[in-house]
Amino acid sequence: MKKLSLVLFILSLGLDVNGQIAPVKRDTTRRLGEVKVDATIKRKIESDMKMAVSVDEFLASSDNISFIKRGAYAWEPLLNNMSTERSTITIDGMHIFGACTDKMDPITSYVESNNLSSVDIKSGQEGSMHGATVAGSIDLKRRSTPFGLQQKVGGAYQTGFEFNNKQAFNLGNLFYSTDNFVADGSIAFRKAGNYYDGNNKEVLHSQYNKLNASLGLAYKTSPLSAIRVDAIFDRAKDVGFPALPMDLWLSRAIITSASYKQLFEQGLVKVWDTKVYFNAVEHYMDDTTRPENLVHMDMPGWSTTYGLVSKINLKKDRYSSEVQFNAYDNLSIAEMRMYPQDRSKQTMFAYSWPWVTTRFASMAMNNSWEISGRSKVNLGGSLGWNYNYSKYVEFNWIFHPGAPQKKNRWLPSLHASYELNLNQFDISLGTGFGHRAPSVSEAYGYYIYNSFDRYDYIGNPDLKNEISYEGNASVGFKTEKLSIAAKVNYFYINNYIIGRILSLGSPMNYQSVGVKGYTSLSKATLFNTAINVDYKILDNLHWKGVLTYARGKDDEGGNLPFIRPLSYQTSLHYGYKKLGLRTSLNGDFAQTNYSPIYGEDLTGAYKIWNLSADYSFNLGKLKSVFQVGAENLLNEYYSTYADWGNIPRMGRNIFTSLKVNF
Amino acid sequence: MKVSILVKTIVFYAALACVFFGSCTKGKTNYEAERGDVIEENTEFKEVSNAVTANYTVSIEALNGVLYRGYNDIRVRIKNTQTNTPVEVSDLTFLPIRTTVIGEKSSCPNRYNFDYKSADKYFSGYTVFTSESDAVGSWALYINFTVGNQSFSLIKEVSVRQQPNKNLNMTTFTGLDDEQYVIALIAPQKPNVAENKLVAGIYKLNRALDPSAEGPADQLQFSYSQVERYTLKLDPRMPEPSMGNHSSPNNRDLLQDTDGLYHGVVNYTMTGNWTLNFILLNPVGKVIRGTEVPKDFTPGVEGRKSELHLDILF
């Protein structure tokens, strides 16, 4: 297993700025399935502190990802301090769209850490390979076992308990590998109760219950080709959202794909990989657990996507390239039904997504030339077509009379970067330009209640494309003991889409205070920077530090919402024989650049101290690791800038976990 | 051993997948049916009643073959009873009269001289019945028509029923000018969660009926007239307490068009109970009836209605 993970996981500490393609080696072509041609930013699903992390916790350890949290479950990942509309989030290149109008089901909530091998994060237009984006892309890579492993059958089992919210989890995965057949299966259960904040007060409605299972079967059709079918099933039940007036009763997703991969030993084309996929998501919010609500309301949502992704990798001498074609069709439906106090009376019904179809197709390319051993140029671009159709467009006409029922958009993107290695220094410079289409909610949403600023949001079908111009740079310095990397990026965004108060209409949801319409600001700017330091004090004593800062401004110089204040993370790791000790401190400074018009208030600084210890041992023939640790050891009472309703975060949490590999 | 576990897992998930593909947990709302449940849309004219006079069969038609309290589009066809072919009729008058048990007679807003639609060979008009047929009074239609030089007349008792569709509701009231008014909704019959063209007829009871005039029909035909150049200000709201006085944007007040009726726009943001709050202004902008309603969003409080309003439901 260990050898396998070495082959599979190419660890990288920070964000690598290049779209580099690892050379396809001859020995790997024999063992198909091991080949990871798009080896850019791979991060193992494990954070520094904890080995049994949720996908959210894992992503949180990346320095350009932050989160909007509405509870303990299904955090919305923000890439470069931009919300999910601005990034493309895919699972193995497959597009999936959440079925909740309130973004309570980001794609990351439909996978589990034990069916993923790594997460590929690309910043800005470099992420346009999978589709039009502004912020970048997050691609969740599924676990796939290579053909012909020496160990035919194997797997891992992990169990654990977290004391704060009484979370019990059981994760298991199994593989079976022969020379021409591979099967991968995984199953995961998590069940958690309400958590307690730093004042030891129970945060009601913060429980969750999740089941995730996956299965992958691959068959080698020839020495250089293979077919693979994959399925993920995910079910979340009884998930509380303390920051919302309602909870999740049930959400289910089925994510399926069939792919064909062909390798070529000679010629320019090295790999051709094609996949067709289908996924369906259903999401039912429920407020029967909240008797204090004035109105009983049903909010079901459905999202169905069919798609195709096909890519080839080219390589000749110092030139390598990846060309990708993407196409998908998505139908998003969301309903609201309100019940009057007198249930015998007529209910009140409306669509919050009036059967909106999105079709998208794009051709994307990424090229790189190694000019010399020390420098490299990357150049890429894509052209996408985005089509929307609103079946019940009369809903949209209420606020936007005469808006078109169908809308076509062209979404171009270009990016370029230059990398230079000078002795101990790595320098890179890049720039990009790209369009994105408004999301379903931004264009066609209808009275979507946002409990952060407590407004009902109305989409505008006539919104212009958001156009982003970006620049980025990074400098790295490395010695045997020390590595320092500094990164900056700057986005200048035209037609920045955001909700503004409408003088028209009145709220529909009784909690809301008004109606906001999605409009385009003429411009907005965003600046992100991060410094990573890694220092090997002794052979078995490592220190790591990360400092990030971001600033976002709207067209009038006001603050953009959900921009992370100055934040830091520092950790120390000590290894002695089979024992590992870690301690870390992380926190945010006060969010002084908050945005009252978007519902933000001043959030104070906080710091969290964590501690953990792990011990590796053998259970007979089985390699095992036991870990025990505590998060928020000082039981600090805090909430972050992106916590909805300033819901307090978890207080002291003692966690234990045991992992057995076989 | 482990392989068999794997096989079981495969079967398990294949079965799960089948269940999933088979159906969603909760069915999607059939939106077309959703509206149809509440409102039956009547688009077809059917015979309400017929009467035979001399050699002619007079057939009275209305939507769904029923006369309702409120606004009714009415067609009259006259055929030769023997040959069953349309007859050349030069003129037709139509007057509904309600007679109470104590013998009082009254009429209602109505087109007296029906228009002839030569293409389809029928006479067209409308009547706004101000009450239903009940134990207190009954409605009869007084119809006169001319074939060649000969005049014919008939009286046909008809039944006027309660309008089940609240979107075709009506109201009668006394204005601040002491005049009696009738406002009747004409369209939309079946509203959508959308922009809806709202059409209403506004009528006034004429005073000074000369009691010494000859037949009751002669004076009753003038009992109501359409009001001219008024304005009907509109503020639609959902009265349900939980909706907190919710309203909609982009509505337009009703103004008189060339057809004499009043046209405006109402937006319904969701299905359910709505109240159309009105303020009726005369041509010089003086309030005849109606009050401004609060515009605040007040969750938990039932919306206050204008003195002049109509409740609708869809």
Interface residues (C-beta under 8 A of the other chain):
Chain A: V153 G155 L174 Y176 A183 G185 I187 A213 L215 L217 A231 F233 L250 R252 I254 T256 A280 E282 Y284 L294 V295 P300 W302 I333 E335 M336 R337 M338 P340 Q341 K345 Q346 T347 M348 F349 A350 Y351 Y392 E394 F395 W397 I398 F399 P401 Y447 L502 L504 G505 S506 P507 M508 Y510 Q511 S512 V513 G514
Chain B: K2 V3 I5 L6 T9 I10 Y13 L16 A17 F20 F21 C24 T25 K26 K28 T29 Y31 E34 V38 N192 V193 A194 E195 M238 E240 P241 S242 M243 G244 N245 H246 S247 S248 P249 N250 N267 T269 M270 T271 G272 N273 K295 F297 P299 G300 L313
